[in-house]
């Protein structure tokens, strides 16, 4: 059998090419995290992917808000206290606000997988983290593909769906924050 280095410096044994012998851990019991039991080279690939997902989650609001500031600067009549950020889709550079929402969704998907790889001490908790963050990403995509109606215009089906997406966001965002906090509290890696 082939011997390869695995997690924690242990040795994995497995059959060669075409063998029906599957790799098994020698002297190490499987962990709760399947990525830990991967060969070192595969674990490194997972870590890089997870870090990229976490970086995407950090970058998403920075990029989104930076694009929104550009749209606001190009629309002198915009009042952030009286108008929603969704109204920016109707601004002279409204297409850029739509791009900002889409980027938030795309980077949010990566964030969901990156954060769920390091937050949650059980498979269930990691799935909850991933699911809630994927919901947030889907909501952002919804804002991108369902723009709000212009002020004073009749309400359209797209405008109603946008409003429904906003209501979903208004419920899902605080729920997500509370649940992530509870998951973090239960995860010993995030303890004080």
C-alpha positions in Angstrom: 0.0 0.0 0.0 0.9 3.6 -0.5 1.8 5.6 2.7 1.2 9.4 2.7 1.4 12.0 5.3 -1.9 13.0 6.8 -3.3 15.4 9.3 -1.4 15.8 12.6 1.7 14.2 11.2 0.1 10.7 11.2 0.5 8.3 8.3 -2.3 7.2 6.0 -2.1 3.9 4.2 -4.0 3.2 1.0 -3.8 1.0 -2.1 -2.0 2.2 -5.2 -3.7 3.1 -8.5 -6.4 0.6 -9.4 -6.5 -0.9 -5.9 -9.8 -1.5 -4.1 -8.1 -0.7 -0.8 -9.2 2.7 0.6 -6.9 4.9 2.6 -7.2 4.4 6.3 -5.8 6.4 9.2 -3.1 4.5 11.2 -3.2 5.4 14.9 -5.7 8.3 14.5 -9.4 8.2 15.0 -11.5 10.2 12.5 -12.3 13.7 13.7 -15.5 15.6 13.6 -14.1 17.7 10.8 -13.6 15.7 7.6 -11.0 18.2 6.4 -8.7 17.3 9.3 -8.5 13.7 8.1 -7.4 14.7 4.6 -3.9 14.2 3.4 -1.8 17.3 4.2 -1.7 18.5 0.6 -5.5 18.3 0.3 -5.9 20.0 3.7 -3.8 22.9 2.5 -6.1 23.3 -0.6 -9.1 23.4 1.7 -7.5 26.0 4.0 -6.7 28.2 1.0 -10.2 27.9 -0.3 -11.6 28.6 3.2 -9.4 31.7 3.6 -10.4 32.9 0.2 -14.1 32.6 1.3 -13.4 34.5 4.5 -11.6 37.2 2.6 -14.6 37.4 0.2 -16.8 38.0 3.2 -14.6 40.8 4.4 -14.4 42.4 1.0 -18.1 42.2 0.1 -19.4 45.1 2.2 -16.3 47.2 1.5 -16.8 46.8 -2.3 -20.5 47.2 -2.1 -20.5 50.3 -0.1 -17.7 51.8 -2.1 -19.8 51.3 -5.3 -22.8 52.8 -3.5 -20.8 55.9 -2.6 -19.9 56.4 -6.2 -23.6 56.1 -7.2 -24.5 58.6 -4.5 -21.9 61.0 -5.5 -23.2 61.0 -9.1 -26.8 61.6 -7.9 -26.9 65.0 -6.0 -30.7 64.6 -5.2 -30.3 61.4 -3.2 -31.2 61.7 0.5 -29.9 58.7 2.5 -32.3 59.6 5.4 -35.4 59.8 3.2 -34.6 57.2 0.5 -33.6 53.6 0.6 -30.4 52.3 -0.8 -32.5 50.4 -3.3 -33.5 53.7 -4.8 -29.9 54.0 -6.0 -30.8 51.5 -8.7 -32.8 54.3 -10.3 -29.9 56.8 -10.1 -28.0 58.0 -13.2 -25.4 55.3 -12.3 -28.0 52.9 -11.1 -26.5 50.0 -13.0 -23.5 50.3 -10.7 -25.8 49.8 -7.7 -27.2 46.7 -9.3 -23.6 45.5 -9.8 -22.9 46.2 -6.1 -25.9 44.0 -5.1 -24.7 41.2 -7.4 -21.2 41.4 -6.1 -22.5 41.2 -2.5 -24.4 38.0 -3.5 -21.5 36.4 -5.3 -19.0 37.2 -2.5 -21.7 36.2 0.0 -21.7 32.7 -1.4 -18.0 32.4 -0.9 -18.3 33.8 2.6 -21.0 31.2 3.5 -18.5 28.4 2.7 -15.5 30.1 4.1 -17.0 31.1 7.5 -18.9 27.8 7.9 -15.5 26.0 7.7 -14.2 27.8 10.8 -17.4 28.5 12.8 -19.4 25.7 14.3 -18.2 22.9 16.5 -20.7 20.4 15.0 -21.7 19.5 11.4 -25.2 20.8 12.2 -23.9 24.2 13.4 -21.7 24.5 10.3 -24.7 23.7 8.1 -26.8 26.3 9.9 -24.0 28.9 9.4 -23.7 28.0 5.7 -27.5 28.0 5.2 -28.1 31.4 6.8 -25.3 33.0 4.9 -26.4 31.5 1.6 -29.9 32.9 2.3 -28.3 36.4 2.8 -26.4 35.9 -0.5 -29.7 34.9 -2.3 -31.4 38.0 -0.9 -28.6 40.2 -2.3 -29.0 38.6 -5.7 -32.7 39.3 -5.3 -32.0 43.0 -4.9 -29.8 42.9 -8.0 -32.4 41.2 -10.3 -35.5 42.8 -8.8 -34.9 46.5 -8.7 -37.3 48.8 -6.8 -39.8 50.9 -8.7 -38.9 54.5 -9.3 -40.4 56.9 -6.8 -43.9 58.1 -7.9 -44.2 55.3 -10.5 -47.0 52.7 -10.3 -46.1 49.6 -8.4 -45.1 46.7 -10.7 -44.7 43.0 -10.0 -40.9 43.4 -10.0 -41.3 46.2 -7.4 -43.6 44.1 -5.2 -41.1 41.2 -5.4 -38.3 43.6 -4.5 -40.3 44.7 -1.4 -40.9 41.1 -0.5 -37.1 40.5 -0.8 -36.6 43.5 1.5 -39.0 42.0 4.1 -37.2 38.7 3.9 -33.9 40.6 4.5 -35.4 42.5 7.4 -36.3 39.2 9.1 -33.3 37.1 8.1 -30.5 39.6 8.9 -31.2 39.9 12.7 -32.0 36.2 12.9 -28.7 35.4 11.1 -26.7 37.6 13.5 -28.3 36.1 16.6 -27.9 32.5 15.4 -24.2 33.1 14.4 -23.6 34.6 17.9 -25.1 31.5 19.5 -23.1 29.1 17.3 -20.0 31.1 18.1 -20.8 30.9 21.8 -21.1 27.1 21.6 -17.8 26.7 19.6 -14.9 26.3 22.0 -12.5 27.6 19.3 -14.2 31.0 19.6 -14.3 31.1 23.4 -12.5 33.7 25.5 
